[in-house]
Amino acid sequence: MTTQREIADRLGLPIHPPKIETFDLGPRTNTDSKQRTRAVDEYHVEPFGLYMARPMVDHPKLTYMQSWLLPELGIRITDFSWRPGCERAQDFYVDIVSIETGQARWRSVDLYLDIAVGTGQYAEVLDVDEFLTALRAGLLDDATAQHAMTATHTTLDGLARHGYDLSEWLRESGIELSWRQPS
């Protein structure tokens, strides 16, 4: 299988194509954007989204990740567990994504824009340069770019209106996220 990096290199692009992940609920696996299949400790489906918890195998800075995919909002919220000495000030990392749902498999396409959230303190949009480069390179069509911008602005607006408290903003939409304690 050709990787996204190989496609970008072959096309001479200064950016990678959108990252695609699959979430296979039956076998409890997650195929990451580099096409590595990882074992998942837990999947949990709610009417508003999909929860996933899994170890970060062989990652130099991270030990564990928990994510919620929220299709209606076009976001993936991740809470990372960091190795000692690698911690970040952020509480949550929000990827702007397109999500396809299914009974046994979900799929997400990363749309380059991200938001780092420090609860009660800030929300910072990241990777705008990647987004613009991808748009110029034709890796995003106008409708997808519009979706990404709308999801970014909706998320920032909701966070700002709720004092940068992600949980409070989501509760307004009837979304209550639960997180496990990694072992």
N, C-alpha and C positions, 0 to 999 in steps of 0.2 A: 504494500500500500504506500502511495506517495504521501509524504508528510507535508504539512502546511509550509514549513520552512523551505522544503525542496521546491514547492510550487512558486513561492515568492522569489527564491533565488533564480529559478528558470526564467521567470518573467522579468527579472531585473528590478523587482520592486523593493523600495526602501522600507517596506512594512510587510508583515505577515497577513495572509488572508484571515478572515474572521475565524476565531477559535470555536470548534464544535465539540461538545461533550454529549455523551449518552449516559443515561441512568436506567439500568436494567433491573427492574424490581424483583423479578422471579429469581434469578441467580444471585441477586444482591451484589451487583458489580457496577462500577462507574468507569467508563472509558474516557480518559482525560483528553485534553486537546492535543497531546502528543501521541494519541492512540494507544496509550498504555492502559490496560485493564487492571483496575484496583478492586480489592475486596471491600465491601461496605458493611459496617457494623449494624447500621439501622437505616431503614427507609420507613417513612410514615407519610401517608397521604391524608390531606385535609381538603375540604371543598375549595379552599383558597390556594393550595399549593402542595409542594413536595418537600419533605425534610430528608436530608441525608447526613449521616455521620460516618467518618472513616479516618483511619490513620494516614498521616503523610509519610509514606515510606521513603526512606533515604533522602529526605529533604534537609538541606543544611541549616535552615532556620525554623522550620515548623515541625510540630509533632502530630497535630490533629486538626481536622477541620469539620465544622458543622455548617451546613448550608440549607437555606430555604429558597426554593424557586417559586416565585409569585407571578404567574403568567399575566394576570389582569393588570399588574403594575409594570410589567416588563423589567423586573429586577431579580437578581439573585443576591441574597444577603448571606455573608459568611462571617462566622466567628472562628478565628484561628487560635490555636494554642501554640505558643512560641517556645523554642528552646531557651534555657537560661542564657541571659546575655544578649539575646536577639529581640527582646520584646519591643513592641511599637506602642506609641501613645494611643493609637486608634482602638476603638471597641468593636467596630464592625466595618466590613469592606463590602460595598455594594457594587456589583457589576450590572451594567445596563445590558440587557439581553433580549433575545427573541426566544420564546419557549413554545415547543410543541409538546402537548400532553398526550398520554395514552394509558391504556389499562396496564400494560406490562413494561412499557418503555417511554421515557421522556427524553427530550433532546433540547439542548440549548445552544444558541449561537451568540457568542460574545460580540457586542457592538462597539468595542474599544473604550467607551467612556466608563469611568469608575468613580465612586465617591467613597472617601475615607470618612468615617463618622467617629467623633469623640463625644460620647454621651454628655449632654448638657453644655458642650463647649463649641463644637464646630462641625461643619460638613465641608469637605474640600473635594472639588472635582479634579480628577486626575486623567491623564492621557488624552487631553484635547488635541495635542499634536499628532498622536497616532490616528485619532478619529479623522482629522482634516486630511492627513496624508492618504488614508484609506479611501476617503471620499474622492479626492483628486485622482487616485489610481484606479477608480472605477470598481473598487471592492465592495462598495455600498451603493445601492440605487437610491434615488431621491426619497421614495416611500420609507425605506428602511432607515435612512438618515433622519427623516422626520420623526419616525417612531423613537429613535434613540434620543433625539433632542427633547421630545415631549416627555419621555420617561425620566430623563435627567432633571428637567425643570419641575415636573410634578413632585419628584422625590425631594429636591432641594426646598421647594416651597413648603411641602408637608413637614419636613424636618425643622425648618426655620420657624414655622407657626407653632411648633410644639417644643421649642427650646432645645432643639437638636436631640430630642429623645425619640429614638426610632420606635420603641414600643408604644409610646403615647400616640404617635402619628398613625401607626398601623391599627391601633384599637379603634380609631375614628372610622376605619373602614371595616370593622368587625373582624380584624385579623389579630389573633393572639398566638404568638410564636412561643414554642417551648424548646428548651435547650437541655441536653444531657450533660452530665459531668463526665469528661473522658477519664478512663481508668488508667 
